[in-house]
Amino acid sequence: MTNNSRGGIGHRDAEFLNIPHVDPYALTEIGGILTSEHLNNLLAVDIVIDCHDGTEKKEKLLYFMRDGSVKILSIQDLLVKTTKELKYVHYLLKWKNKVCKEWSDIILSTIRRRFDEGRNFNGDYTPMYLNLKDQDVEMQRGTAVKEMSFGMKQLILNPDGKEIVYLLVEDHNLSRSSIQNLRAAIYQINEEDEELRNLKERLIQILEEKEEKSLSNFLKMNLFYQRI
């Protein structure tokens, strides 16, 4: 796939007038306003090949939701997404492989084109995480703090906020961390500290392993889809 794929979201002649006005894969109820809480229900995204039509294989975007469900989208489906949702999907995709980066770049170019055309801009998405009270809390970039407590290394997330999350940094504890907390730590770690920079690399690896498990489970249950 390239940014000039015929009829795709990144094609220079892409038509916006003929696309549906209703999002069939909306993260909200019909007519609802998209909020950060809705976006935080989207845990991960990935790209697969749809092999239902044996003569033409197409790339599809998977939404892995917090409730365990999976939404399957085409490039065309992204055209009716709000800028806010596109920004979050771009954020989730950018850590991945080459094809995911291509989709990520196409999404980013679409956001920029909308902004240049004076379309309604819904603002930046601030990533969130699920705290110990099962509440969604906004992340603060570069604010994670490490400390020792009872002989154990901890990473404190959102230290200046009302809600504080402690992430134990021993490897066996990190592997049990939720996707939300892993993303929160990755987002909030300041890479100027060498130890934290190394920890961030490990967190990204664990996050990728969790996302790979979700993808593998999906492919086992859906034989007409393949890895890219």
N, C-alpha and C positions, 0 to 999 in steps of 0.2 A: 504494500500500500504506500502511496506517495501523496503529497499534498495536492497533486493534480489529478488524483483518481477521478475518472469521469463520473459526474453526478454526485460526488462525495461532498462532505461538508467543507473541505478545503479547496474545492475547485473554484477557479476565478469566475466561472459563469453560473455558480450555484444559485438556484432560484429560491427566494424566501417566500414568494407570494403563493406558491402552490402547496406549501406544507400545511399539515393540519394545525389548528390552533389549540387543540386539546392534547395534553401529554398523556399517552396511554400508560406510561410507567411512572406516574407522578409519585413523589415521596410523601405527598400530603393527601388528605381527602379531596374530593372534587371541589374545585373552587377555593381551596384553602390557601393560606399564605405560607410560603416556604420559610421556615426558620432554621436556625443553627441546630436546634434539637432534632428536627426532621433529618437534616443532613448527617447528624451523628449516628442515626440508625443505619447508615451505610458504612459497613465496616471495612470493606475492601472491594477493589475492582480488578478485573483481569480480562485478557483478550483470548478468544478461542476461534477455531475454524468451524463453521457450520457446514456439515457434509450431508445434509438432508437431500440436497439436489446434487446428484453425482456429477453433473456436467459443469457446475459452477460453484466453487467453494467460496464462501464469504466470511470475512472476519466479523465477529460479534463481540460486544462488550458485556461482561457479566457484572452485575451488582450483587455482592454478597451482603445480605441484610442481617441486622442484629438478631432478628427472630428466627434465623436459620433459612429463610427463603432466598431464592436467587431470581433476579430479574435479568432477562436477556434482551439486549438492545442492539439495534443496527446504527450505522453512522447517521442515517436519516432521522432516527429517533432523537438524536442529540440536538437537532435543529430547533426543537420546540422547548428545549430546556432553558431555564433561566440562567442568566450570567452567573448568579450566585452558585448554582449547582455545578455549572461547568467549571468554575474556579476550584471547587472542592474536588471534583473528579480529576482535574489536572493535578492537584496536590497529591492525590492518592496514586496516580499513575507514574509520576516522575521518578520514583525509586526503582522502576522495574526494567525490563529488557528493551531491546531495540525497537520492536514493534509497538510496545506500549509507549515508548518515547515518541514515536511517530504520531500516535493518536494524541498524546499529550500536547505535542507541538501544534497539531491541527486544531485542537480545542483552544489553545492559547491564541492562535491566529484568529479564530472566530470571535473570541472575546475582544481582541484588539479591533477587529473590523466593526463590531457592534459599537464599540466606544467611538471609533472614528466617524461612524455614520450617525452619531447622536442618538443611538438607541437608549432605552431606559437602562441605566447602570445601577445594579442592585447593591453595590458596595462589596467590600472585601469579606471573605469568609475567614473568621478566626477559628482555627481548629479547637475542638473541645475534647474533654475526657470524662469518663465516668468515675466519680470519686467513691470513697468507701461507703457513703450514704446513698449510693445509687442515684446521684444527682449529676447532671451535666454541668461542667465548669469550664470556662474559657481558659485556654492556655496563654502563657506569657513567654514570648520568645527569649531565650538566653538567660532564664532566671533560675534554672535548676541549681541546687546547692547540695554538695556531698557532706556527709558528717558520719562520725562513729557514734553508735548507740548500743550499749551493752555488748561491746565487742564486735558488733556487726556494722558493715558499711551500708549507709542508706543514701538514697537520692531523694531530696525533698523537691516536690513539684509544686508550683504556684506558691512559693514561700511568702509572697507579699499579699496574697489574697485571703479571703475569709475561710476558704476550704483548703486544707493542706493534705497532700497525698504523699505517703512514704513508699518508696520502691526499694526493696532489699536487692543489693547488687550482686550477691553471690549467684553463680550461674544457675543453680537448680531453682532458685527463687525467680530469677528472670524468666526462665522457661515457662513458669506457671503464670506469668503476668498476662493480663488481658491485652487484646489488641489496642484498646483505647489507651491504656496506660503506657504501652510501648510507644505508640505514636506521640503521646504527650511528652514522654522523656526525650525522644528523638528531636522533637520540635523545640524543647526548652533547654537542651544542653548547649552550653557555650563551648565552642571547640578550641578556645584559646588554652584551656587546661588539657594537658596531654592525657592524663588519666581519664578525664571525661570524654575526650575525643576517642580514645580506645573503647570506652564503654559504649559510646554511640554506635561505633562500628559493629559491636557485638549485638546491640539492640536491633539494629537494622537487619542483621543476619537472622535473629530469632523471629522478627516480624515476617521476613520473607519465608521462613520455614512454616509459620502458621498460615500464611496466605497460600503456600504451596499445598498444604494439607487440605484446605478448603477447595482448591481447584481439583486436586486428585479425587476427592470424594464426589465432586460434581461430575467429573468425567466417568467415574465408575457407574454412576446412575444414569448417565445420558450418553449413550454410545454413538450418537450421530454427531458428537462434537469432539474435536481433537485439539491437541496443543498446537500453538503456532510454531 
